[in-house]
Amino acid sequence: GIIGMLIAIPIATVVKITITQVSWSFNNYHIFRRDVNSTSDPPA
């Protein structure tokens, strides 16, 4: 009913935004780590 919609919509929005932020941070974190490793580690 109304209560279920009022509860479900914010939860769905928060979950969607959280997944988007986590995936974005995860991808950028790996790119950042790759750049740091490539610049700090001397080539073998």
PDB file with one MODEL, atoms N, CA, C and O in Angstrom:
MODEL        1
ATOM      1  N   GLY A   1       0.808  -1.198   0.000  1.00  0.00           N
ATOM      2  CA  GLY A   1       0.000   0.000   0.000  1.00  0.00           C
ATOM      3  C   GLY A   1       0.852   1.263   0.000  1.00  0.00           C
ATOM      4  O   GLY A   1       1.999   1.265  -0.447  1.00  0.00           O
ATOM      5  N   ILE A   2       0.252   2.342   0.519  1.00  0.00           N
ATOM      6  CA  ILE A   2       0.947   3.633   0.548  1.00  0.00           C
ATOM      7  C   ILE A   2       2.204   3.555   1.415  1.00  0.00           C
ATOM      8  O   ILE A   2       3.266   4.040   1.023  1.00  0.00           O
ATOM      9  N   ILE A   3       2.080   2.949   2.584  1.00  0.00           N
ATOM     10  CA  ILE A   3       3.228   2.868   3.493  1.00  0.00           C
ATOM     11  C   ILE A   3       4.368   2.093   2.842  1.00  0.00           C
ATOM     12  O   ILE A   3       5.530   2.485   2.942  1.00  0.00           O
ATOM     13  N   GLY A   4       4.031   0.997   2.177  1.00  0.00           N
ATOM     14  CA  GLY A   4       5.057   0.202   1.507  1.00  0.00           C
ATOM     15  C   GLY A   4       5.771   0.994   0.431  1.00  0.00           C
ATOM     16  O   GLY A   4       6.989   0.892   0.284  1.00  0.00           O
ATOM     17  N   MET A   5       5.015   1.789  -0.327  1.00  0.00           N
ATOM     18  CA  MET A   5       5.639   2.603  -1.372  1.00  0.00           C
ATOM     19  C   MET A   5       6.527   3.678  -0.757  1.00  0.00           C
ATOM     20  O   MET A   5       7.632   3.927  -1.240  1.00  0.00           O
ATOM     21  N   LEU A   6       6.045   4.315   0.309  1.00  0.00           N
ATOM     22  CA  LEU A   6       6.829   5.373   0.949  1.00  0.00           C
ATOM     23  C   LEU A   6       8.129   4.824   1.533  1.00  0.00           C
ATOM     24  O   LEU A   6       9.130   5.536   1.609  1.00  0.00           O
ATOM     25  N   ILE A   7       8.109   3.559   1.943  1.00  0.00           N
ATOM     26  CA  ILE A   7       9.318   2.951   2.506  1.00  0.00           C
ATOM     27  C   ILE A   7      10.208   2.407   1.393  1.00  0.00           C
ATOM     28  O   ILE A   7      11.429   2.544   1.455  1.00  0.00           O
ATOM     29  N   ALA A   8       9.606   1.793   0.378  1.00  0.00           N
ATOM     30  CA  ALA A   8      10.389   1.085  -0.637  1.00  0.00           C
ATOM     31  C   ALA A   8      11.107   2.042  -1.580  1.00  0.00           C
ATOM     32  O   ALA A   8      12.236   1.766  -1.985  1.00  0.00           O
ATOM     33  N   ILE A   9      10.487   3.147  -1.934  1.00  0.00           N
ATOM     34  CA  ILE A   9      11.099   4.054  -2.916  1.00  0.00           C
ATOM     35  C   ILE A   9      12.398   4.673  -2.382  1.00  0.00           C
ATOM     36  O   ILE A   9      13.403   4.623  -3.091  1.00  0.00           O
ATOM     37  N   PRO A  10      12.435   5.251  -1.179  1.00  0.00           N
ATOM     38  CA  PRO A  10      13.715   5.772  -0.672  1.00  0.00           C
ATOM     39  C   PRO A  10      14.766   4.680  -0.521  1.00  0.00           C
ATOM     40  O   PRO A  10      15.937   4.912  -0.819  1.00  0.00           O
ATOM     41  N   ILE A  11      14.370   3.490  -0.063  1.00  0.00           N
ATOM     42  CA  ILE A  11      15.337   2.402   0.097  1.00  0.00           C
ATOM     43  C   ILE A  11      15.908   2.016  -1.259  1.00  0.00           C
ATOM     44  O   ILE A  11      17.117   1.826  -1.391  1.00  0.00           O
ATOM     45  N   ALA A  12      15.046   1.898  -2.274  1.00  0.00           N
ATOM     46  CA  ALA A  12      15.516   1.538  -3.612  1.00  0.00           C
ATOM     47  C   ALA A  12      16.452   2.612  -4.150  1.00  0.00           C
ATOM     48  O   ALA A  12      17.451   2.298  -4.797  1.00  0.00           O
ATOM     49  N   THR A  13      16.135   3.877  -3.885  1.00  0.00           N
ATOM     50  CA  THR A  13      16.990   4.968  -4.359  1.00  0.00           C
ATOM     51  C   THR A  13      18.346   4.929  -3.670  1.00  0.00           C
ATOM     52  O   THR A  13      19.377   5.089  -4.322  1.00  0.00           O
ATOM     53  N   VAL A  14      18.353   4.719  -2.366  1.00  0.00           N
ATOM     54  CA  VAL A  14      19.608   4.668  -1.620  1.00  0.00           C
ATOM     55  C   VAL A  14      20.456   3.497  -2.102  1.00  0.00           C
ATOM     56  O   VAL A  14      21.664   3.640  -2.287  1.00  0.00           O
ATOM     57  N   VAL A  15      19.832   2.344  -2.304  1.00  0.00           N
ATOM     58  CA  VAL A  15      20.578   1.169  -2.764  1.00  0.00           C
ATOM     59  C   VAL A  15      21.161   1.427  -4.147  1.00  0.00           C
ATOM     60  O   VAL A  15      22.313   1.083  -4.413  1.00  0.00           O
ATOM     61  N   LYS A  16      20.366   2.032  -5.027  1.00  0.00           N
ATOM     62  CA  LYS A  16      20.836   2.308  -6.385  1.00  0.00           C
ATOM     63  C   LYS A  16      22.017   3.273  -6.367  1.00  0.00           C
ATOM     64  O   LYS A  16      23.013   3.050  -7.055  1.00  0.00           O
ATOM     65  N   ILE A  17      21.909   4.348  -5.580  1.00  0.00           N
ATOM     66  CA  ILE A  17      22.991   5.327  -5.503  1.00  0.00           C
ATOM     67  C   ILE A  17      24.227   4.698  -4.866  1.00  0.00           C
ATOM     68  O   ILE A  17      25.351   4.945  -5.302  1.00  0.00           O
ATOM     69  N   THR A  18      24.013   3.885  -3.831  1.00  0.00           N
ATOM     70  CA  THR A  18      25.146   3.242  -3.164  1.00  0.00           C
ATOM     71  C   THR A  18      25.894   2.335  -4.124  1.00  0.00           C
ATOM     72  O   THR A  18      27.124   2.361  -4.167  1.00  0.00           O
ATOM     73  N   ILE A  19      25.167   1.531  -4.899  1.00  0.00           N
ATOM     74  CA  ILE A  19      25.811   0.637  -5.861  1.00  0.00           C
ATOM     75  C   ILE A  19      26.584   1.451  -6.895  1.00  0.00           C
ATOM     76  O   ILE A  19      27.700   1.087  -7.265  1.00  0.00           O
ATOM     77  N   THR A  20      25.994   2.548  -7.361  1.00  0.00           N
ATOM     78  CA  THR A  20      26.670   3.378  -8.359  1.00  0.00           C
ATOM     79  C   THR A  20      27.955   3.974  -7.786  1.00  0.00           C
ATOM     80  O   THR A  20      28.996   3.948  -8.443  1.00  0.00           O
ATOM     81  N   GLN A  21      27.889   4.505  -6.577  1.00  0.00           N
ATOM     82  CA  GLN A  21      29.058   5.125  -5.966  1.00  0.00           C
ATOM     83  C   GLN A  21      30.144   4.094  -5.687  1.00  0.00           C
ATOM     84  O   GLN A  21      31.324   4.356  -5.918  1.00  0.00           O
ATOM     85  N   VAL A  22      29.755   2.926  -5.193  1.00  0.00           N
ATOM     86  CA  VAL A  22      30.739   1.895  -4.861  1.00  0.00           C
ATOM     87  C   VAL A  22      31.425   1.398  -6.124  1.00  0.00           C
ATOM     88  O   VAL A  22      32.643   1.220  -6.142  1.00  0.00           O
ATOM     89  N   SER A  23      30.649   1.172  -7.181  1.00  0.00           N
ATOM     90  CA  SER A  23      31.257   0.683  -8.424  1.00  0.00           C
ATOM     91  C   SER A  23      32.179   1.748  -9.017  1.00  0.00           C
ATOM     92  O   SER A  23      33.248   1.421  -9.532  1.00  0.00           O
ATOM     93  N   TRP A  24      31.775   3.025  -8.949  1.00  0.00           N
ATOM     94  CA  TRP A  24      32.618   4.104  -9.469  1.00  0.00           C
ATOM     95  C   TRP A  24      33.911   4.204  -8.654  1.00  0.00           C
ATOM     96  O   TRP A  24      35.000   4.308  -9.218  1.00  0.00           O
ATOM     97  N   SER A  25      33.781   4.172  -7.331  1.00  0.00           N
ATOM     98  CA  SER A  25      34.959   4.262  -6.478  1.00  0.00           C
ATOM     99  C   SER A  25      35.869   3.054  -6.688  1.00  0.00           C
ATOM    100  O   SER A  25      37.093   3.188  -6.691  1.00  0.00           O
ATOM    101  N   PHE A  26      35.268   1.872  -6.865  1.00  0.00           N
ATOM    102  CA  PHE A  26      36.056   0.655  -7.060  1.00  0.00           C
ATOM    103  C   PHE A  26      36.863   0.750  -8.345  1.00  0.00           C
ATOM    104  O   PHE A  26      38.047   0.410  -8.358  1.00  0.00           O
ATOM    105  N   ASN A  27      36.243   1.205  -9.421  1.00  0.00           N
ATOM    106  CA  ASN A  27      36.944   1.324 -10.699  1.00  0.00           C
ATOM    107  C   ASN A  27      38.048   2.372 -10.615  1.00  0.00           C
ATOM    108  O   ASN A  27      39.162   2.126 -11.079  1.00  0.00           O
ATOM    109  N   ASN A  28      37.764   3.530 -10.034  1.00  0.00           N
ATOM    110  CA  ASN A  28      38.762   4.584  -9.956  1.00  0.00           C
ATOM    111  C   ASN A  28      39.887   4.206  -8.993  1.00  0.00           C
ATOM    112  O   ASN A  28      41.037   4.596  -9.192  1.00  0.00           O
ATOM    113  N   TYR A  29      39.552   3.445  -7.949  1.00  0.00           N
ATOM    114  CA  TYR A  29      40.579   3.012  -7.012  1.00  0.00           C
ATOM    115  C   TYR A  29      41.583   2.097  -7.714  1.00  0.00           C
ATOM    116  O   TYR A  29      42.789   2.218  -7.504  1.00  0.00           O
ATOM    117  N   HIS A  30      41.086   1.188  -8.543  1.00  0.00           N
ATOM    118  CA  HIS A  30      41.990   0.283  -9.252  1.00  0.00           C
ATOM    119  C   HIS A  30      42.843   1.047 -10.256  1.00  0.00           C
ATOM    120  O   HIS A  30      44.025   0.741 -10.415  1.00  0.00           O
ATOM    121  N   ILE A  31      42.269   2.032 -10.934  1.00  0.00           N
ATOM    122  CA  ILE A  31      43.042   2.843 -11.870  1.00  0.00           C
ATOM    123  C   ILE A  31      44.120   3.618 -11.106  1.00  0.00           C
ATOM    124  O   ILE A  31      45.266   3.707 -11.548  1.00  0.00           O
ATOM    125  N   PHE A  32      43.739   4.173  -9.961  1.00  0.00           N
ATOM    126  CA  PHE A  32      44.689   4.932  -9.149  1.00  0.00           C
ATOM    127  C   PHE A  32      45.821   4.033  -8.663  1.00  0.00           C
ATOM    128  O   PHE A  32      46.988   4.418  -8.732  1.00  0.00           O
ATOM    129  N   ARG A  33      45.487   2.835  -8.171  1.00  0.00           N
ATOM    130  CA  ARG A  33      46.503   1.904  -7.704  1.00  0.00           C
ATOM    131  C   ARG A  33      47.432   1.510  -8.848  1.00  0.00           C
ATOM    132  O   ARG A  33      48.643   1.403  -8.655  1.00  0.00           O
ATOM    133  N   ARG A  34      46.871   1.293 -10.040  1.00  0.00           N
ATOM    134  CA  ARG A  34      47.673   0.897 -11.184  1.00  0.00           C
ATOM    135  C   ARG A  34      48.670   2.013 -11.527  1.00  0.00           C
ATOM    136  O   ARG A  34      49.832   1.736 -11.824  1.00  0.00           O
ATOM    137  N   ASP A  35      48.212   3.283 -11.486  1.00  0.00           N
ATOM    138  CA  ASP A  35      49.101   4.401 -11.789  1.00  0.00           C
ATOM    139  C   ASP A  35      50.196   4.517 -10.723  1.00  0.00           C
ATOM    140  O   ASP A  35      51.359   4.754 -11.049  1.00  0.00           O
ATOM    141  N   VAL A  36      49.826   4.351  -9.467  1.00  0.00           N
ATOM    142  CA  VAL A  36      50.811   4.464  -8.388  1.00  0.00           C
ATOM    143  C   VAL A  36      51.844   3.354  -8.517  1.00  0.00           C
ATOM    144  O   VAL A  36      53.042   3.601  -8.375  1.00  0.00           O
ATOM    145  N   ASN A  37      51.393   2.137  -8.783  1.00  0.00           N
ATOM    146  CA  ASN A  37      52.331   1.026  -8.908  1.00  0.00           C
ATOM    147  C   ASN A  37      53.242   1.212 -10.116  1.00  0.00           C
ATOM    148  O   ASN A  37      54.434   0.916 -10.037  1.00  0.00           O
ATOM    149  N   SER A  38      52.708   1.692 -11.222  1.00  0.00           N
ATOM    150  CA  SER A  38      53.518   1.829 -12.431  1.00  0.00           C
ATOM    151  C   SER A  38      54.536   2.959 -12.273  1.00  0.00           C
ATOM    152  O   SER A  38      55.610   2.902 -12.872  1.00  0.00           O
ATOM    153  N   THR A  39      54.218   3.988 -11.478  1.00  0.00           N
ATOM    154  CA  THR A  39      55.138   5.117 -11.335  1.00  0.00           C
ATOM    155  C   THR A  39      56.135   4.870 -10.211  1.00  0.00           C
ATOM    156  O   THR A  39      57.257   5.373 -10.272  1.00  0.00           O
ATOM    157  N   SER A  40      55.758   4.107  -9.183  1.00  0.00           N
ATOM    158  CA  SER A  40      56.637   3.941  -8.035  1.00  0.00           C
ATOM    159  C   SER A  40      57.536   2.718  -8.193  1.00  0.00           C
ATOM    160  O   SER A  40      58.658   2.718  -7.687  1.00  0.00           O
ATOM    161  N   ASP A  41      57.067   1.667  -8.889  1.00  0.00           N
ATOM    162  CA  ASP A  41      57.879   0.472  -9.047  1.00  0.00           C
ATOM    163  C   ASP A  41      58.781   0.610 -10.266  1.00  0.00           C
ATOM    164  O   ASP A  41      58.289   0.919 -11.352  1.00  0.00           O
ATOM    165  N   PRO A  42      60.067   0.393 -10.123  1.00  0.00           N
ATOM    166  CA  PRO A  42      60.961   0.462 -11.291  1.00  0.00           C
ATOM    167  C   PRO A  42      60.702  -0.714 -12.216  1.00  0.00           C
ATOM    168  O   PRO A  42      60.403  -1.810 -11.742  1.00  0.00           O
ATOM    169  N   PRO A  43      60.808  -0.518 -13.518  1.00  0.00           N
ATOM    170  CA  PRO A  43      60.587  -1.638 -14.443  1.00  0.00           C
ATOM    171  C   PRO A  43      61.666  -2.696 -14.273  1.00  0.00           C
ATOM    172  O   PRO A  43      62.842  -2.378 -14.095  1.00  0.00           O
ATOM    173  N   ALA A  44      61.260  -3.937 -14.329  1.00  0.00           N
ATOM    174  CA  ALA A  44      62.202  -5.040 -14.102  1.00  0.00           C
ATOM    175  C   ALA A  44      63.110  -5.208 -15.325  1.00  0.00           C
ATOM    176  O   ALA A  44      63.975  -6.085 -15.336  1.00  0.00           O
TER     177      ALA A  44
ENDMDL
END
